[in-house]
Amino acid sequence: MLTLDKIYQASYALKTVIRRTDLISAPNINPESHIFLKPENLQVTGSFKVRGACFKIAQLTEEEKSHGVVACSAGNHAQGVALAATAHGIKSLICLPDNAPISKVEATKSYGADVCLVEGVYDDAYNKALQLKDEKGYTFIHPFDDEDVIAGQGTIGLELLEQLPEVEAVIIPIGGGGLISGVAYAIKNLNPNIRVYGVQAKGAPSMLNSIEHGKIERLEGVRTIADGIAVKEPGIHTFDLCQQYVDEIVSVTDDEISTAILALIEQHKLIAEGAGA
């Protein structure tokens, strides 16, 4: 069960693993508001995903570790799992869609994981990882629908409240929903007056559609430049948490995502992938 205590436990466990990213003032994004960015792209693996992956693997039993771990990812969770597994002396195998950026594939290998490229998108890699779990007995590390993973991502919410106590609204990208679930849970339980907004790509609105229709729905296909959030179906845990704690979800076009990437480069010298931008 997800609790604030679990998120605080994750925060303590991750102190020596992750970077506590600073908030960056971004006045040009909207001159009528005080906007701040939390650049999780500056984590050692280039993404917030290292938080959830590292906390999850730290919670595994010795029996689970002995079997090795398997994971599926569009690339960011892969690197977090690889780094954490290697640090714990655990063998890791990561299933990645064959259209994953080469840089993410090579980075995953550099952290010590074996890589299995799967034809298709994230969901195809997910199915392959489950198949290998059953065939080989690996311990599966889910990229978002796991309460330890969600708790790890939720540590960002604790940091936000410490860094900017007067925050009024938080805007978070959504793929499968692990990040927004953890952050929203932490923030709403500590200050329910803060608004939490989610953003999905128009070409992959799985959580948006599911929330609007009141049940988990699976998309037939996804199409977006934001490969990190190209997920056909939200998780059971993440859907429930978004229903309870997220105030609104909106969608953006690939053109808007591209404009955001460019704005971050020009205005803040930050290179963000589509999912983050």
C-alpha positions as CSV (number, residue, x, y, z in Angstrom):
1,M,0.0,0.0,0.0
2,L,1.3,3.5,-0.9
3,T,1.8,5.7,2.1
4,L,3.5,8.9,3.0
5,D,5.8,6.9,5.2
6,K,6.9,4.8,2.2
7,I,7.7,8.0,0.2
8,Y,9.7,9.4,3.1
9,Q,11.5,6.0,3.4
10,A,12.3,6.2,-0.3
11,S,13.6,9.8,0.1
12,Y,16.0,8.6,2.9
13,A,17.1,5.5,0.9
14,L,17.9,7.5,-2.2
15,K,19.9,10.3,-0.5
16,T,23.2,8.7,-1.7
17,V,21.9,7.6,-5.1
18,I,20.1,10.5,-6.7
19,R,20.7,14.2,-7.3
20,R,18.4,16.6,-5.5
21,T,17.6,18.7,-8.5
22,D,17.3,22.5,-8.0
23,L,14.3,24.5,-9.1
24,I,15.1,26.9,-12.0
25,S,13.1,30.1,-12.4
26,A,11.6,30.3,-16.0
27,P,10.0,33.7,-16.3
28,N,9.8,33.6,-20.1
29,I,7.6,30.6,-20.3
30,N,4.6,32.6,-19.0
31,P,5.4,36.2,-18.0
32,E,2.0,36.4,-16.1
33,S,3.0,33.5,-13.8
34,H,6.0,32.5,-11.7
35,I,7.1,29.3,-13.4
36,F,9.8,27.0,-12.1
37,L,11.4,23.9,-13.7
38,K,12.7,20.9,-11.9
39,P,15.3,19.5,-14.3
40,E,15.3,15.8,-13.6
41,N,17.1,15.4,-16.9
42,L,20.2,16.2,-14.8
43,Q,19.9,12.9,-12.9
44,V,22.9,10.6,-13.5
45,T,20.8,8.5,-15.9
46,G,19.1,11.6,-17.5
47,S,15.7,11.0,-16.0
48,F,13.6,10.8,-12.7
49,K,13.1,7.1,-13.4
50,V,16.3,6.3,-11.5
51,R,14.4,7.2,-8.3
52,G,11.7,4.5,-8.6
53,A,14.0,1.9,-10.0
54,C,16.6,2.3,-7.3
55,F,14.1,2.2,-4.5
56,K,12.3,-0.8,-5.9
57,I,15.5,-2.8,-6.3
58,A,16.6,-1.9,-2.8
59,Q,13.4,-3.4,-1.4
60,L,13.8,-6.8,-3.1
61,T,14.4,-9.9,-1.0
62,E,17.6,-11.9,-1.4
63,E,15.5,-14.6,-3.1
64,E,14.2,-12.1,-5.6
65,K,17.6,-10.7,-6.3
66,S,19.1,-14.2,-6.8
67,H,16.8,-14.7,-9.9
68,G,18.1,-11.6,-11.6
69,V,15.7,-8.8,-12.8
70,V,13.9,-8.1,-16.1
71,A,12.3,-4.8,-17.0
72,C,10.7,-3.1,-20.0
73,S,11.2,0.5,-20.9
74,A,11.2,3.1,-23.6
75,G,14.8,3.8,-22.3
76,N,14.7,5.8,-19.1
77,H,13.5,3.1,-16.7
78,A,16.0,0.8,-18.4
79,Q,18.9,2.9,-17.3
80,G,17.7,3.2,-13.8
81,V,17.1,-0.5,-13.4
82,A,20.5,-1.3,-15.0
83,L,22.3,1.1,-12.7
84,A,20.6,-0.1,-9.5
85,A,20.9,-3.8,-10.4
86,T,24.6,-3.5,-11.1
87,A,25.1,-1.6,-7.8
88,H,23.5,-4.5,-6.0
89,G,25.3,-7.2,-7.9
90,I,22.2,-8.3,-9.7
91,K,22.0,-9.5,-13.3
92,S,19.6,-7.5,-15.3
93,L,17.9,-7.9,-18.7
94,I,16.0,-5.0,-20.2
95,C,13.4,-5.2,-23.0
96,L,13.4,-2.1,-25.2
97,P,11.3,-1.3,-28.2
98,D,13.5,-1.4,-31.3
99,N,12.7,2.2,-32.1
100,A,14.2,3.4,-28.8
101,P,16.9,6.0,-29.2
102,I,20.4,4.5,-29.8
103,S,21.8,6.7,-27.0
104,K,19.4,5.1,-24.5
105,V,20.1,1.6,-25.7
106,E,23.9,2.1,-25.4
107,A,23.5,3.9,-22.0
108,T,21.5,0.9,-20.7
109,K,24.3,-1.5,-21.8
110,S,26.9,0.8,-20.2
111,Y,25.3,0.5,-16.8
112,G,25.7,-3.3,-17.0
113,A,22.4,-4.6,-18.4
114,D,21.8,-7.1,-21.2
115,V,19.4,-5.6,-23.8
116,C,16.7,-7.3,-25.7
117,L,15.3,-5.2,-28.6
118,V,11.6,-5.9,-29.3
119,E,9.8,-4.9,-32.5
120,G,7.1,-2.3,-31.8
121,V,6.5,0.1,-28.9
122,Y,6.7,0.1,-25.1
123,D,3.7,-2.2,-24.7
124,D,5.3,-4.8,-27.0
125,A,8.5,-4.7,-24.9
126,Y,6.3,-5.1,-21.8
127,N,4.8,-8.3,-23.1
128,K,8.2,-9.7,-24.0
129,A,9.5,-8.9,-20.5
130,L,6.6,-10.8,-18.9
131,Q,7.2,-13.7,-21.3
132,L,10.9,-13.9,-20.2
133,K,9.9,-13.5,-16.6
134,D,7.7,-16.6,-16.9
135,E,10.2,-18.6,-18.9
136,K,13.4,-17.7,-17.0
137,G,12.1,-16.9,-13.5
138,Y,13.4,-13.3,-13.5
139,T,12.0,-10.8,-11.0
140,F,10.0,-8.2,-12.9
141,I,10.6,-4.5,-12.2
142,H,7.5,-2.6,-13.5
143,P,8.3,0.9,-14.9
144,F,5.2,2.5,-13.3
145,D,2.5,0.3,-11.9
146,D,4.3,-0.7,-8.7
147,E,3.9,1.0,-5.3
148,D,7.7,1.0,-4.5
149,V,8.4,2.6,-7.9
150,I,5.6,5.1,-7.4
151,A,7.0,5.9,-3.9
152,G,10.5,6.6,-5.4
153,Q,9.0,9.0,-8.0
154,G,7.0,10.6,-5.2
155,T,10.2,11.8,-3.6
156,I,10.1,14.6,-6.1
157,G,6.9,15.9,-4.5
158,L,8.6,16.1,-1.1
159,E,11.4,18.0,-2.6
160,L,9.1,20.4,-4.4
161,L,7.3,21.3,-1.1
162,E,10.6,21.8,0.7
163,Q,12.1,24.0,-2.2
164,L,8.9,26.0,-2.9
165,P,6.5,25.8,0.0
166,E,4.2,28.5,-1.6
167,V,3.7,26.4,-4.8
168,E,0.2,26.7,-6.1
169,A,0.2,24.2,-9.0
170,V,2.4,21.4,-10.3
171,I,2.4,20.3,-14.0
172,I,3.6,16.7,-14.7
173,P,3.9,14.6,-17.9
174,I,2.1,11.3,-18.0
175,G,2.9,8.1,-19.8
176,G,1.9,5.1,-17.6
177,G,1.4,7.5,-14.7
178,G,4.1,6.5,-12.2
179,L,5.5,10.0,-11.8
180,I,2.3,11.9,-11.5
181,S,0.8,9.3,-9.1
182,G,3.7,9.5,-6.7
183,V,4.1,13.3,-6.8
184,A,0.3,13.9,-6.6
185,Y,0.0,11.5,-3.7
186,A,2.8,13.2,-1.7
187,I,1.6,16.8,-2.5
188,K,-2.1,16.3,-1.9
189,N,-1.6,14.5,1.4
190,L,0.7,17.3,2.6
191,N,-1.2,20.2,1.1
192,P,-4.5,19.4,-0.6
193,N,-4.9,23.0,-1.8
194,I,-2.1,22.6,-4.4
195,R,-3.4,21.8,-7.9
196,V,-1.9,18.9,-9.8
197,Y,-2.2,18.9,-13.6
198,G,-1.1,16.1,-16.0
199,V,-0.1,16.4,-19.6
200,Q,-0.2,13.7,-22.3
201,A,0.7,13.6,-25.9
202,K,-2.4,13.7,-28.2
203,G,-1.0,10.7,-30.0
204,A,-0.9,8.6,-26.7
205,P,-3.7,9.8,-24.4
206,S,-4.2,6.5,-22.6
207,M,-4.6,8.0,-19.1
208,L,-6.7,11.0,-20.3
209,N,-9.1,8.7,-22.1
210,S,-9.3,6.3,-19.1
211,I,-10.0,9.1,-16.6
212,E,-12.6,10.7,-18.9
213,H,-14.5,7.4,-19.3
214,G,-14.0,6.2,-15.7
215,K,-12.3,3.0,-16.5
216,I,-8.9,1.8,-17.8
217,E,-8.8,1.8,-21.6
218,R,-6.2,0.5,-23.9
219,L,-5.3,2.4,-27.1
220,E,-5.0,0.5,-30.3
221,G,-1.8,2.4,-31.2
222,V,0.3,5.3,-30.1
223,R,2.1,7.9,-32.3
224,T,4.2,10.7,-30.8
225,I,7.7,12.0,-30.8
226,A,7.6,11.8,-27.0
227,D,8.8,8.1,-26.9
228,G,9.1,8.2,-23.1
229,I,5.3,8.6,-22.6
230,A,4.1,6.5,-25.6
231,V,2.1,4.1,-23.5
232,K,-1.1,2.3,-24.7
233,E,-2.6,1.6,-21.3
234,P,-2.2,3.1,-17.8
235,G,-1.6,0.9,-14.7
236,I,-4.1,-0.2,-12.2
237,H,-2.4,1.6,-9.3
238,T,-1.7,4.7,-11.4
239,F,-5.2,5.0,-12.7
240,D,-6.7,4.8,-9.2
241,L,-4.2,7.4,-7.9
242,C,-4.8,9.7,-10.8
243,Q,-8.5,9.5,-10.3
244,Q,-8.1,10.4,-6.6
245,Y,-5.3,13.0,-6.7
246,V,-5.0,14.6,-10.1
247,D,-7.1,17.7,-10.7
248,E,-7.0,17.8,-14.5
249,I,-5.3,16.2,-17.5
250,V,-4.7,17.9,-20.8
251,S,-3.1,16.8,-24.1
252,V,-0.6,18.5,-26.3
253,T,0.4,18.1,-30.0
254,D,3.8,17.0,-31.2
255,D,4.3,20.5,-32.6
256,E,3.7,21.9,-29.1
257,I,6.2,19.4,-27.7
258,S,8.8,20.4,-30.3
259,T,8.3,24.1,-29.5
260,A,8.8,23.3,-25.8
261,I,12.0,21.4,-26.5
262,L,13.3,24.4,-28.5
263,A,12.2,26.9,-25.8
264,L,14.0,25.0,-23.1
265,I,17.2,25.0,-25.2
266,E,17.0,28.7,-26.2
267,Q,15.8,30.1,-22.9
268,H,17.5,27.8,-20.3
269,K,20.2,25.9,-22.2
270,L,18.4,22.7,-21.1
271,I,18.2,19.7,-23.4
272,A,15.0,17.9,-22.6
273,E,13.4,14.9,-24.4
274,G,9.9,15.1,-25.7
275,A,8.4,13.5,-22.6
276,G,9.9,16.0,-20.3
277,A,9.4,19.1,-22.5
